[in-house]
């Protein structure tokens, strides 16, 4: 894409950043995690160098709606959810 990417969230837990990247991508929002390798390589500096979840500027509103839905628990499965038999 030929536009500026902006940070919509920061995480000291890189795994959380990747989970939300996947949620955004599943909703059709282009998303990337920046600085993930820095946080993983220098784990003691994770608070100083958080992983950044970024989207193209034009997708900011949609990305924020998905992140709000995630925070509300809209994507959560009930504890007794049956995942079915493994394939």
Residue frames relative to the residue before (quaternion, step in Angstrom):
aa qw qx qy qz dx dy dz
X 1.0000 0.0000 0.0000 0.0000 0.00 0.00 0.00
X 0.3209 -0.7663 0.5345 0.1556 3.51 -1.04 0.83
X 0.5688 0.5386 -0.4284 0.4503 3.56 0.64 1.15
X 0.6290 -0.5470 0.3963 0.3848 3.54 -1.26 0.34
X 0.2962 -0.7181 0.6035 0.1798 3.54 -1.14 0.76
X 0.1636 -0.7920 0.5838 0.0716 3.55 -1.03 0.82
X 0.4801 -0.6523 0.5090 0.2916 3.54 -1.22 0.52
X 0.1553 -0.8000 0.5755 0.0685 3.57 -0.80 1.06
X 0.7942 0.0095 -0.0137 0.6074 3.60 1.26 -0.27
X 0.1937 -0.7487 0.6225 0.1197 3.56 -1.29 0.51
X 0.0733 -0.8129 0.5778 -0.0065 3.56 -1.03 0.84
X 0.3292 -0.6997 0.5901 0.2320 3.55 -1.05 0.74
X 0.6679 0.4136 -0.2773 0.5532 3.58 1.26 -0.40
X 0.3505 -0.7746 0.4935 0.1834 3.57 -0.26 1.32
X 0.6138 0.5612 -0.3571 0.4253 3.60 1.02 -0.73
X 0.6281 0.5246 -0.3329 0.4686 3.60 1.02 -0.76
X 0.6277 0.5352 -0.3346 0.4556 3.58 1.00 -0.77
X 0.6883 0.4748 -0.2879 0.4668 3.59 0.92 -0.87
X 0.5997 0.5445 -0.3596 0.4631 3.60 1.07 -0.64
X 0.7053 0.4451 -0.2720 0.4801 3.58 0.86 -0.90
X 0.5650 0.5575 -0.3891 0.4675 3.60 1.13 -0.50
X 0.6663 0.4992 -0.2988 0.4664 3.58 0.93 -0.89
X 0.6248 0.5279 -0.3366 0.4666 3.61 1.03 -0.76
X 0.6597 0.5004 -0.3095 0.4676 3.57 0.92 -0.88
X 0.6778 0.4904 -0.2986 0.4593 3.58 0.86 -0.93
X 0.6287 0.5257 -0.3345 0.4652 3.60 1.05 -0.72
X 0.6821 0.4528 -0.2750 0.5040 3.58 1.18 -0.58
X 0.5962 -0.6101 0.3429 0.3933 3.58 1.29 0.13
X 0.5389 0.6113 -0.4024 0.4171 3.58 1.29 0.17
X 0.3848 -0.7017 0.5372 0.2665 3.63 -0.72 0.96
X 0.0956 0.8026 -0.5776 0.1138 3.59 -0.80 0.99
X 0.0621 -0.7724 0.6319 0.0152 3.53 -1.21 0.69
X 0.3205 -0.7018 0.5975 0.2187 3.54 -1.24 0.54
X 0.1606 -0.7852 0.5951 0.0604 3.56 -0.76 1.11
X 0.8300 0.2385 -0.1964 0.4644 3.56 -1.20 0.65
X 0.3259 0.7648 -0.5036 0.2350 3.61 1.17 0.32
X 0.6775 0.4967 -0.3057 0.4482 3.58 0.91 -0.85
X 0.6053 0.5459 -0.3574 0.4559 3.57 1.10 -0.63
X 0.6808 0.4842 -0.2901 0.4668 3.58 0.89 -0.93
X 0.6732 0.4838 -0.3020 0.4707 3.60 1.03 -0.73
X 0.6785 0.4912 -0.2921 0.4616 3.57 0.94 -0.84
X 0.7817 0.2130 -0.0913 0.5789 3.56 0.96 -0.89
X 0.0792 -0.8649 0.4937 0.0448 3.58 0.66 1.11
X 0.6277 0.5370 -0.3502 0.4415 3.59 1.07 -0.56
X 0.6983 0.4320 -0.2627 0.5067 3.57 1.24 -0.37
X 0.3162 0.7955 -0.4784 0.1957 3.60 1.27 0.13
X 0.6540 0.5009 -0.3262 0.4636 3.60 1.04 -0.66
X 0.6864 0.4649 -0.2774 0.4856 3.58 1.13 -0.60
X 0.7720 0.2031 -0.1035 0.5933 3.57 1.16 -0.65
X 0.0232 -0.8347 0.5501 0.0105 3.62 0.38 1.12
X 0.5238 -0.5815 0.5093 0.3580 3.55 -1.26 0.44
X 0.2384 -0.7819 0.5654 0.1107 3.56 -0.97 0.90
X 0.2563 -0.7320 0.6131 0.1503 3.55 -0.94 0.94
X 0.0287 -0.8398 0.5399 -0.0498 3.55 -0.52 1.21
X 0.0795 -0.7613 0.6429 0.0264 3.52 -1.24 0.69
X 0.5989 -0.5223 0.4314 0.4271 3.59 -1.20 0.30
X 0.6394 -0.5696 0.3564 0.3737 3.58 -1.04 0.82
X 0.6843 0.5055 -0.2970 0.4335 3.61 0.90 -0.87
X 0.6819 0.4665 -0.2790 0.4894 3.61 1.24 -0.30
X 0.3595 0.7807 -0.4659 0.2104 3.61 1.24 -0.03
X 0.6764 0.5031 -0.3136 0.4370 3.63 0.77 -0.95
X 0.6692 0.4837 -0.3042 0.4751 3.60 0.91 -0.88
X 0.6402 0.5285 -0.3298 0.4494 3.58 0.97 -0.83
X 0.6693 0.4988 -0.3082 0.4564 3.58 0.89 -0.87
X 0.6193 0.5283 -0.3486 0.4646 3.61 1.06 -0.66
X 0.6509 0.4971 -0.3184 0.4773 3.61 0.97 -0.81
X 0.6573 0.5037 -0.3167 0.4625 3.61 0.91 -0.85
X 0.6370 0.5122 -0.3255 0.4752 3.61 1.02 -0.73
X 0.6368 0.5180 -0.3218 0.4719 3.59 1.00 -0.82
X 0.6324 0.5218 -0.3295 0.4682 3.58 0.99 -0.80
X 0.6711 0.5046 -0.2925 0.4577 3.58 0.90 -0.94
X 0.6493 0.5079 -0.3113 0.4729 3.60 1.10 -0.67
X 0.5025 -0.6564 0.4253 0.3684 3.59 1.21 -0.42
X 0.3172 0.7887 -0.4797 0.2173 3.59 1.24 0.29
X 0.7296 0.4134 -0.2353 0.4913 3.61 1.13 -0.55
X 0.4684 0.6995 -0.4311 0.3248 3.59 1.28 -0.03
X 0.3150 -0.7141 0.5941 0.1946 3.53 -1.18 0.70
X 0.5243 -0.6140 0.4669 0.3607 3.59 -1.04 0.62
X 0.6410 -0.5559 0.3702 0.3784 3.58 -1.15 0.59
X 0.7414 0.3939 -0.2266 0.4938 3.59 1.07 -0.65
X 0.3076 0.7728 -0.5015 0.2379 3.60 1.23 0.38
X 0.3158 -0.7467 0.5601 0.1705 3.58 -0.88 0.99
X 0.2665 -0.7887 0.5387 0.1296 3.57 -0.55 1.17
X 0.5037 -0.6566 0.4254 0.3663 3.59 1.26 -0.17
X 0.6586 -0.5034 0.3914 0.3995 3.49 -1.34 0.02
X 0.5104 -0.6249 0.4817 0.3419 3.61 -1.02 0.68
X 0.4558 -0.6922 0.4895 0.2713 3.54 -1.08 0.74
